[in-house]
Amino acid sequence: MTDTRHQDRRRHGFGYWAVMLLAVIVAIFGALIAGGGAWLAALGGSWYYVLAGIGLLATAFFLFQRSMLAIWVYLVTFVGTVLWALWEAGLDGWAQVPRLVAPTVMLVLVLLTLPVLRRHRTWRREAVAAGAVVAFGLVASAAMLLGQTEHRLSAQETTPAPEAPATEAPAPEAETAPPAETEPPAAPEEPAPAEAQPAATTATGIAARGALPVLPVGADWPAYGGDYHANRFSSLDQITPENVGQLERIWEYRTGDMPSEAARGEYSPENTPLKVGNDLFLCSAMGIAIAVDAATGLEEWRYDPEVSEDAIPYGATCRGVAYFEVPDAGPDELCARRVLWGTLDARLIAVDATTGQLCTEFGTNGEVNLEEGIGDTVPGWYSITSPPTIVHGVAVMGAQVRDGQAEDAPSGVVRGYDAVTGELAWAWDLGNPDNRGAPAEGEVYTRGTPNMWTIAAADEELGLVYLPLGNSSVDYYGSNRSELENEYATSLVAVDAATGDDVWHFQTVYNDVWDYDLGSQPSLVDFPADGGTVPAIILSSKQGDIFILDRRTGESLFPVEEREVPTNMGVEQDYLSPVQPFSTYHSLLFPDLDEKHMWGMTPIDQLWCRIQFHLANYEGVYTPPTSDAYWIQYPGYNGGQDWGSMAVDVERGILIANYNDMPNHNRLVPREEAPNARAIFEPEYDAEADEPGPQLGSPYAIEVNAGWREDWTGLLCKQPPYGGIRAIDLATGETLWDKPLGTARANGPFGLPTFLPFDIGTPNNGGPLVTAGGLIFIAAATDNLIRAIDMETGDVVWSEVLPAGGQTTPISYEVDGRQFIAIAPGGHHFMETPIGDQVIAWALPGTE
C-alpha cells in the first residue's frame, strides 16, 4: 500500500506534469511543422520539415508515455537537423539561427525529462550512448552558430575584372577585356580652379557667370558631398587607424527640432552639415537653417522658415544646405556669403552666411516660390528635401514628388535659378523640350514626369550638372507613359548649367516598373587609364550596378551588357523590356534568392517564409510586377545603393560603397480590390490608413512589403546580412574586401533589441566618409553606432553609440590645425531608429 502511494505521488508530482506540458508543446510544434512542411513539399520545397515534424510528433507521443524512446527519437531528429543544416547553410552562423537555436533548446528540455522517464536495466548504457550523440549534436550546433559569416560575393565578383580603359573610351558594344596586371593608380591631380569665363546668356536671358572658383575640401567641407564632385573624401590625415581609439567627444549641439505628437513617426532628417571658415551650416528636419561655431558647437544664428507639419511628405527631411560666395562682392556686403536651401513647402530661401538675415534681393524678399508653374498640388505632394547644386552661379533644384499617388502628379521639372538674384535661369521640362523657360500663361510644367529628389553633382570646368532621375509618378505600372518618359526615366542626365539643355543621358533601367530610381549622388573622378586619365563620373544604382562613364559624353568606359530578363509574367508583358543593362565594371547585385535563403526566429517562421517564397512569383532580378500573386523584388527599392551614395579615396584609388541586401514582397492590387486606396489630394485621404499605394490613373494600386518582413515577429524573411560595406579597386573594379555593416545590438524580434554586439549586417541608409588618414567613418546602420573602419582591412577600429539613429553621412574638417569628425544623427522613421536633434563633433585630445 505504501509503495503504491509513493508511485502515485511520483507519477503525478512536478516532474510528471512538467513532462506532460513539454509533450503538449512538442506536439503543437510538431503538428505545425509537419503540416506546414507538407504544404511546402507540395509546392516543390524541402521535405525536411515533414520529416522533422513527424520526429517531433513521435517524441511527443513517447513523452506522453514517459518512455525513454522519446529521448532517442528526438536525438535522431536533432542529429538529422544538424546534418540538414550543415548541408543547406554550411557554417554561416546567422543562417543557422532558425535551424538550430530552437531545436537545441528543445534538446535540453527533452534531456531534462530523463529522471521522470521509465527506464529498464540497460538505462545507464543508453544514457552514455545518448550523451555521446548529444555531445556531437551540441558541438556541431555550436560550431555553426558561432562560426564567422562569410559574406557571399555576387556572381560578377567571381569573374575576372575587366581591364582598365584606355584614355579613349571603348564603345559600349566592345567585348570585355581579359584581366590585366595594373599598378595601383596614382592620386589624380586636383584641377586648378577654373578662371572666370565671359558671361553667357541663360535660356531665360539672364547673365550666366561661367566657371567660378571651386572651394577646396580639407580644412572645409563646403558642399553636401565635400564638393560637387561628391567624392566624400577629406585630405586630412591627423586621425589614423593607430590613434582613432583616442577620439573624444568635443561638443554636442541640439537644434530643438523634435516631432510634435502629430508628427511623431514622420521624422527622417538625413542632414549632412557643411563647414566653411569657422562655421558649420546645417538644417533641421523641418528646414530650420542654423550656423554653429565649428570648434565649440555654440549657436551663431538660426532662421526658421516656419514650415507647417502639413507639408511633411513621406518624411520630414532636409539633407543639407548649399553655400555660395557672390563673385566680386565686397567682404562686408550683406549676403556676399550666403546659404541656400529648399523647404518641405517648396520654397528656395537664401540667407546671409554670417548673420542668418534674409537676402532681400534674392527672389521675393529672400524666397523663391518653387510651386510656380507646377499646377495643382497639396501640402506634402511636392517638396524639397535635397540641397541645390550650384554650378556657374546657377542653383539647380529638383524636388520630391510623393511616390505612387497618381499619374497626374506635379511635374518632375528640374530648374536652375540665379544664385544671386533668384531669377529663373532655365527649366528642364522633360515633356516640353522646346521650352527652357517658364510655362506660358495658363499652362504648367508637364505633369507626372520623372523627378530628381536626390542630389545632383556638377563639373564647374565643363559647366555640366548631372541629374539622377527617378521613374515616372506611378512607379509600378508603365503602359501609359510617353516615349520621352520611357527614354529618360531612371537616367543620369547631363545638363548645360547655362542653358538647361541636356547634353547626354545614360539610362540604367529600361521601362522601369520596379521603383529603381537613381537615388545616389554620382561621383566625379579622374579615372586611371592607359597613358593618363579620363574625366569620369561614377554612377551607382539601386539594383546594384556601378557604371563608369566619360562625364563629357556619357559613354561607358567599360562594356555594358544587355542581358535577357523575365518577361513571361505580369500584367504588362508587352511593355516590359526583354533586356536590361548590366555593368561589367562592378556590381553589388547578389545571386538570386532560393528557398534556403529564407530566415526567421524559429523553424516555424522560417518555414512560413519558405512557403511564401514558393507562393510568390520570382525569376531573379527584374521579375515583373504581378497581380495574380505576390512577386519578389530583389534587390528592393532601397538598394543596392540609395541616397547615402559612395565615397572615393582619390589618393589610394579605392571606392567605398555601403549597400542594402534585402528583397521586397509586392503585389499589384486590382482597382476593384482597393476601393479605399486614396491619393493625398483626395478628400477621403487618411494618412494613418494602412492601404495600398493608390497609383491613380493606372489599373492597379500597389502593396509593398519593404524588406519583406514577416508579419508576426517583424523579422525579415531573407537571412542576414541585410547590408554591408565594400572596398573596390577603382582602376579595375575588383573587390578588395566586403564586410557586413551593422550589429544586432539594437534590433530583434517584435522590435525588441537583442543587445548582441555581433555583426549581422543591418539595413542602412546614409553614406561613408573617407579620409587621407586611411579611415572610413560611417553610421548608416540601424544599430545607432558611428564607426571608423580601417581602409586597408575593413576592420572596425573605433565606434561610439549615438543618441539617435545615424541615417546620414559624417563630415571631416579642421579648426586651428585640429581635425574634427562630425555627424548629425537625427534618426529615421522608416529605419525605425530613435529620433534626435543632435549634432556631435569628435577630435583627438588636445588643447581646446
GIDADA-V389822 format. One line per field, one symbol per residue. psi: psi as a letter, one per 40 degrees, with the letter a starting at -180 (. if undefined). burial: + if it has 16 or more other C-alpha atoms within 10 Angstrom, else -. A space follows every 50 residues. Layout:
BEGIN
psi->???
burial->???
END
This chain:
BEGIN
psi->dddddddddddfadddddddddddddddddddddddddddddeeaieddd ddddddddddddddefieddddddddddddddddddddebfhdddededd dddddddddddeededihiadfdddddddddddddddddddddddeihhh hiiidddeihiiiiiidhhiideiihiiiihiihiihihhiihiihiiha hideeihieahiihhihcdigeidfcaeefefhheiedhiddedeehihd ihihdegiiiddeheehgdfhhiihhbeihhiiidefhhihihddeehhd iihhefhiedehbdihhgdiiihhhhheiidehhedhihiiiidffihih ihedeeiigdehbhfeihheehedahiihedhiheiiihhhfehhhhaih hhiedidgiiiehhihhheddeihdihghdegeeheaiiiheiiihieii igeahiiihddefihhhhiaaidhdehedeiidddddeifihhhhhddde hhdiihhehhghfeffihdihihhihhhiheaihhihhhiideeihihih edeehheiihhhiiiheeiiefdddiheiihhhediiehiiiiideeiia didddddddddddddihhfaifhihiddiiihhhiaeeiaiaedaiihge defhhhhiiigiiihihhhideefdegiideidehhdehgiihdfieieh ihhhghegihddeeiidiiiieiahhhhhddeeihdihiihhiedeiaif ehieeheihdgiiihiiihiieefihhicdieefihihhhdddeiheiii hieiifgahiiiihhfehhihiigheahddefiiiifihihiiiiah.
burial->--------------++-+++-+++-++++++++++++++++---++-+++ ++++++++++++++++++++++++++++++++--++--+-++++++++++ +-++-++--++-++-++--------++--+--++--++-+++-++---+- --+--++--++++++++-+------+--------+--+------------ -+++-+++++++-+++++++++++++++++++++++-++++--+--+-++ +++++-+++-----++++++++++++-++++++++++++++++++-+++- +++-+-+-+-++++++++++++++++-------+++++++++++++++++ ++++++++++-++--+++-+--+++---++++++++++++++++++++++ +++++++++++++++++++++++++++++++---+++++----+++++++ +++++++++++++++++++++++++++++-+---++-+++++++++++++ ++-++++++++++++++++++++++++++---++++++++++++++++++ ++-++++++++---+++-++++---+++++++++++++++--+-++++++ ++++++++++++++-++++++++++++--+++++++++++++++++++++ +++++++++++++++++++-+--+-++++++---------++++++-+-+ ++++++++++--++++++++++++++++++++++++++++++++++++-- --------+++++++++++++++++++++++++++++++++--+-++++- -+++++++++++++---++++++++++++-+-++++++++++++----
END
